[in-house]
Amino acid sequence: RGLVAGWGGELPLACGIAAQIVMPEALVTGLAGAFDDKGELSELRFPALRSLRQKKAALTKSIESTLRDLLAGALKDAVADARIIEQDGRYLVPVKPTNKRGVGIVHGASNSGRTVYVEPAAVVEPTNELKEAQLALKREEQRILSELTRLVFKHRAAVAASLLAASSLDLACARAQLGRRLGGTIPEVGRQGVIALKSFRHPVLTLRYDPSLDAAAAAAARVARVVGNDLSLNATTPGLVLTGPNAGGKTVVLKTLGLAALLARAGVPLPVAPGSSPRVDFFGLVLADIGDMQSVGGDLSTFSGHLLVCKAILDQAVRVDHEATLVLMDEIGSGTDPAQGVALAQALLEAILAA
């Protein structure tokens, strides 16, 4: 909040959002120092936890030391191997079945039956004390967490408002950072459904090249290595038909056009030719028919799948209660007789432009 406050003259909207980040003093004081660097309740803030944790650690160390002494001495010949196994909070040693009597409490056996897992009698009572210490520690942690939860709940409205404002600022910073990585330019935005882009580069391709370079060098390299496209839609030319050979990049250009509209709507600077003046107006809807909806289970052929999507797009495009609509249709009229496909494509295009 303090950082954004210094941007008042340049970023009044951001400053207005930052001003909504207000945390009550009681909440700040209550949570200050409550957690350590590991995300656990702080022993400095809650001294009772320190003594309980120290007791738990001391008992654990004592039990393990006793077991090591037993494995190296009295139980050396009785155990199957010198291992300490912890199971359900109890400390066990693997013992040969013939030697289990008199060692301690049997807790289980291996699938083969060649090993029995025994809790030595010498650590039964210390382990009980350890369990009590663990329960006491858990109760104290739960008590503290309950108090902190009640404190946060009491100020939940302020927390929710501050979180919403902080997330809005974080998203704005993320959009700016993406635009910087793209070497982007902030476009002019209107309401007339106009797109005017000079050498607009596909964002994914732009990000793919030279990601290890610094921002300035990477931006220059991307401009040189990614082929951009000049895209234009306006009142005079409201429709654009892309033609060309297979694998010629038509679908990529189509998707690039859609991404331009979505990036501009999201407030992300666009990767266009340096020094150009891009414009991408606000489109209330971006509708796309890209790919194949063929489905055996749904009794849909390639052609009938396209028709279903086309119908849905037309239903949306003819609505009058929204902003300008950008419609993207790939391989329109495909999957049927070429002559019929051309007629259908022309009819769809004319209907959409007339909507």
C-alpha positions in Angstrom: 0.0 0.0 0.0 2.8 2.4 0.9 4.6 1.7 -2.4 1.4 2.4 -4.5 0.7 5.5 -2.5 3.7 7.2 -4.1 2.2 6.7 -7.6 -0.8 8.9 -6.9 -0.2 11.3 -9.8 0.4 8.5 -12.4 -1.9 5.8 -11.2 -4.9 7.3 -9.5 -7.0 4.1 -9.9 -4.3 1.9 -8.4 -4.0 4.3 -5.5 -7.8 4.2 -5.0 -7.7 0.4 -4.8 -4.7 0.5 -2.4 -6.6 2.9 -0.1 -9.1 0.1 0.5 -6.4 -2.1 2.1 -7.0 -1.2 5.8 -6.2 -3.7 8.5 -7.6 -3.0 12.1 -4.8 -2.3 14.6 -6.1 -5.0 16.9 -5.8 -7.6 14.2 -2.3 -6.5 13.2 -1.2 -6.5 16.8 -2.8 -9.9 17.4 -1.1 -11.6 14.4 2.3 -9.8 14.6 4.9 -12.4 15.2 2.4 -15.2 15.7 4.1 -17.4 13.2 7.8 -18.2 12.5 9.6 -18.4 9.2 8.4 -22.1 8.8 4.8 -21.1 9.2 4.5 -22.6 12.7 3.3 -20.9 15.8 6.1 -18.8 17.2 7.7 -19.9 20.5 8.9 -16.3 21.0 5.3 -15.0 20.9 3.9 -18.0 22.9 6.5 -19.1 25.5 4.3 -22.0 26.7 4.9 -23.7 23.3 8.6 -23.6 23.8 8.5 -25.6 27.1 6.1 -28.2 25.6 8.1 -28.6 22.5 11.3 -28.9 24.5 9.7 -31.6 26.7 8.6 -33.5 23.6 12.0 -33.3 22.0 13.8 -34.4 25.2 11.5 -37.4 25.7 11.9 -38.4 22.0 15.7 -38.2 22.3 15.7 -40.2 25.6 13.6 -43.0 24.1 15.8 -43.2 21.0 18.9 -43.3 23.1 17.5 -46.1 25.3 16.6 -48.1 22.2 20.0 -47.7 20.7 21.6 -48.9 23.9 19.3 -51.9 23.9 20.0 -52.8 20.3 23.8 -52.6 21.0 23.5 -54.5 24.3 20.7 -56.5 25.9 18.8 -57.1 22.7 21.7 -57.5 20.3 21.2 -61.2 19.8 17.4 -61.1 20.0 16.7 -58.6 17.1 16.4 -59.5 13.5 18.2 -56.3 12.6 19.2 -53.1 14.4 16.4 -50.9 13.3 14.1 -48.6 15.2 10.5 -48.5 13.8 7.9 -46.0 14.8 4.3 -47.2 14.4 1.3 -45.3 15.6 3.5 -43.3 18.0 5.1 -46.3 19.5 8.8 -47.3 19.1 9.4 -50.9 18.0 12.3 -53.1 17.2 12.2 -56.1 14.9 12.7 -59.3 16.9 13.1 -62.9 15.9 10.0 -64.9 16.8 12.0 -67.3 19.0 13.3 -64.4 21.1 10.1 -62.3 21.6 9.3 -63.6 25.1 10.3 -61.2 27.8 11.3 -58.4 25.5 8.2 -56.3 25.7 4.8 -55.8 24.1 4.2 -57.4 20.6 2.5 -55.0 18.2 2.6 -57.0 15.0 4.6 -59.3 12.7 5.9 -59.3 9.1 3.9 -61.0 6.3 6.4 -63.8 6.3 6.1 -64.3 10.0 9.9 -64.3 10.3 10.0 -61.0 12.2 7.9 -59.8 15.2 7.7 -56.1 16.0 8.1 -55.5 19.8 8.0 -52.4 21.9 10.7 -53.0 24.6 9.5 -52.8 28.1 12.1 -50.2 29.0 10.5 -47.6 26.7 6.7 -48.3 27.3 6.3 -45.8 30.2 8.6 -43.1 28.6 6.5 -43.5 25.3 3.3 -43.0 27.3 4.8 -39.8 28.8 5.7 -38.7 25.2 2.2 -39.3 24.0 0.9 -37.1 26.9 3.4 -34.4 26.0 2.3 -34.5 22.4 -1.4 -34.2 23.4 -0.6 -31.3 25.7 1.3 -29.5 22.9 -1.6 -30.2 20.4 -4.1 -28.8 22.9 -2.1 -25.6 23.4 -1.6 -25.1 19.7 -5.3 -25.6 19.1 -6.1 -23.1 21.8 -3.9 -20.5 20.3 -5.1 -21.1 16.8 -8.7 -20.8 18.0 -8.0 -17.4 19.6 -6.3 -16.2 16.4 -9.2 -17.5 14.3 -11.8 -15.7 16.5 -9.7 -12.5 16.1 -9.7 -12.8 12.3 -13.4 -13.7 12.2 -14.2 -10.6 14.3 -12.5 -8.4 11.6 -13.5 -10.6 8.6 -15.2 -7.8 6.7 -12.0 -5.7 6.7 -9.9 -8.7 5.8 -12.1 -9.6 2.9 -12.1 -6.1 1.5 -8.3 -5.8 1.9 -7.8 -9.2 0.3 -10.0 -8.2 -2.7 -8.1 -4.9 -3.1 -4.7 -6.6 -2.8 -5.6 -9.3 -5.3 -6.8 -6.6 -7.8 -3.4 -4.8 -7.5 -1.6 -8.1 -7.8 -3.5 -8.9 -11.0 -2.8 -5.5 -12.4 0.9 -6.0 -11.7 0.8 -9.4 -13.4 -0.8 -7.9 -16.5 1.9 -5.2 -16.6 4.6 -7.8 -16.2 3.2 -10.0 -19.0 3.1 -6.9 -21.2 6.7 -6.1 -20.4 7.8 -9.7 -21.3 5.9 -9.4 -24.5 7.5 -6.1 -25.3 4.0 -4.8 -25.7 2.3 -1.5 -26.3 -0.8 -0.2 -24.7 -3.5 0.0 -27.4 -6.2 2.6 -27.9 -9.6 1.2 -26.9 -12.9 2.3 -28.3 -16.4 1.0 -28.7 -16.9 0.7 -32.5 -15.5 -2.8 -33.0 -12.3 -1.5 -34.6 -9.0 -3.5 -34.7 -5.9 -1.9 -36.2 -2.7 -3.8 -35.5 0.7 -3.5 -37.2 2.9 -6.6 -37.1 1.0 -8.2 -34.2 2.9 -11.2 -32.9 1.2 -14.3 -31.4 1.8 -14.0 -27.6 2.7 -17.7 -27.1 5.3 -17.6 -29.9 6.6 -14.3 -28.5 7.2 -15.7 -25.1 8.7 -18.9 -26.5 11.9 -17.3 -27.8 14.9 -16.3 -25.8 13.3 -16.5 -22.3 16.7 -16.3 -20.6 17.6 -12.8 -22.0 17.0 -9.6 -20.1 13.8 -7.8 -20.8 15.2 -5.3 -23.4 17.3 -7.9 -25.3 14.5 -10.5 -25.2 12.0 -8.0 -26.6 14.4 -7.1 -29.5 15.0 -10.7 -30.3 11.4 -11.6 -30.3 10.6 -8.8 -32.7 13.2 -10.1 -35.1 12.4 -13.8 -34.8 8.5 -14.0 -34.6 6.7 -13.0 -37.8 3.9 -10.5 -37.1 0.7 -9.9 -38.9 -1.1 -6.7 -39.9 -4.7 -7.1 -38.8 -7.5 -4.6 -39.5 -11.3 -4.6 -38.9 -13.4 -1.4 -39.0 -16.8 -0.1 -40.2 -15.7 -0.2 -43.8 -14.2 -3.7 -43.5 -16.0 -5.4 -40.7 -15.1 -8.9 -41.9 -11.9 -10.7 -42.7 -11.5 -13.9 -44.7 -8.2 -15.8 -44.4 -7.3 -18.0 -47.4 -4.2 -20.0 -48.3 -2.6 -23.4 -48.5 -2.8 -26.1 -45.8 -0.2 -25.6 -42.9 0.0 -21.9 -44.0 -0.8 -20.5 -40.6 -4.4 -19.4 -41.1 -5.7 -20.9 -37.8 -2.8 -19.4 -35.9 -3.6 -15.9 -37.3 -7.3 -16.5 -36.4 -6.3 -17.3 -32.9 -3.9 -14.4 -32.8 -6.8 -12.1 -33.7 -8.9 -13.5 -30.8 -6.0 -13.2 -28.4 -5.6 -9.5 -29.4 -9.2 -8.8 -28.4 -8.9 -10.8 -25.1 -5.5 -9.2 -24.1 -6.8 -5.7 -24.8 -10.0 -6.5 -22.8 -7.8 -7.7 -19.9 -5.6 -4.6 -20.0 -2.4 -6.4 -21.2 -0.1 -4.4 -23.6 0.0 -5.9 -27.1 3.2 -7.2 -28.9 3.0 -5.0 -32.0 5.6 -3.2 -34.2 7.6 -0.7 -32.1 6.4 2.8 -32.5 3.1 1.8 -34.0 -0.3 3.0 -32.6 -2.4 -0.1 -32.1 -6.1 0.0 -31.5 -8.3 -2.8 -30.3 -11.8 -1.9 -29.3 -13.7 -3.6 -26.5 -15.6 -6.7 -27.6 -18.3 -7.8 -25.2 -18.3 -11.3 -26.7 -15.5 -13.2 -28.4 -17.1 -16.3 -30.1 -15.0 -19.0 -31.7 -15.6 -22.1 -33.8 -12.1 -23.6 -34.0 -11.5 -27.4 -34.2 -13.6 -30.4 -34.9 -16.7 -31.4 -32.8 -17.1 -34.8 -34.4 -18.6 -37.2 -31.9 -19.6 -40.8 -32.5 -21.4 -40.9 -29.1 -23.3 -37.7 -29.9 -24.1 -38.8 -33.5 -22.2 -35.7 -34.8 -20.1 -35.7 -38.0 -17.6 -33.0 -38.7 -20.1 -31.1 -40.7 -23.0 -31.4 -38.3 -20.7 -30.5 -35.4 -19.8 -27.3 -37.2 -23.5 -26.5 -37.9 -24.3 -26.8 -34.2 -21.6 -24.3 -33.3 -22.6 -22.0 -36.1 -26.2 -21.9 -34.8 -25.0 -21.1 -31.3 -22.7 -18.3 -32.6 -25.5 -16.8 -34.7 -27.9 -16.9 -31.7 -25.4 -15.0 -29.7 -24.3 -12.6 -32.5 -27.8 -11.3 -33.2 -28.4 -10.2 -29.6 -28.6 -6.5 -29.2 -28.0 -6.3 -25.4 -24.2 -6.5 -25.5 -21.1 -4.7 -26.8 -19.6 -5.4 -30.2 -19.0 -9.1 -30.9 -15.9 -10.7 -32.4 -16.6 -13.9 -34.2 -13.8 -16.4 -35.2 -14.7 -19.3 -37.4 -12.1 -21.8 -38.7 -12.6 -23.9 -41.8 -16.1 -22.6 -42.2 -18.2 -24.8 -44.5 -15.8 -27.7 -44.4 -16.8 -31.3 -44.1 -19.3 -31.3 -46.9 -19.5 -30.7 -50.7 -17.1 -27.8 -51.6 -19.8 -25.9 -53.5 -22.3 -26.3 -50.7 -19.7 -25.4 -48.2 -18.8 -22.2 -50.0 -22.5 -21.2 -50.2 -23.0 -21.9 -46.5 -19.8 -20.0 -45.5 -20.9 -17.0 -47.5 -24.4 -17.1 -46.0 -23.0 -17.3 -42.4 -20.5 -14.5 -43.0 -23.3 -12.2 -44.4 -25.6 -13.1 -41.6 -23.0 -12.3 -39.0 -22.0 -9.0 -40.6 -25.7 -8.0 -40.8 -26.3 -8.8 -37.1 
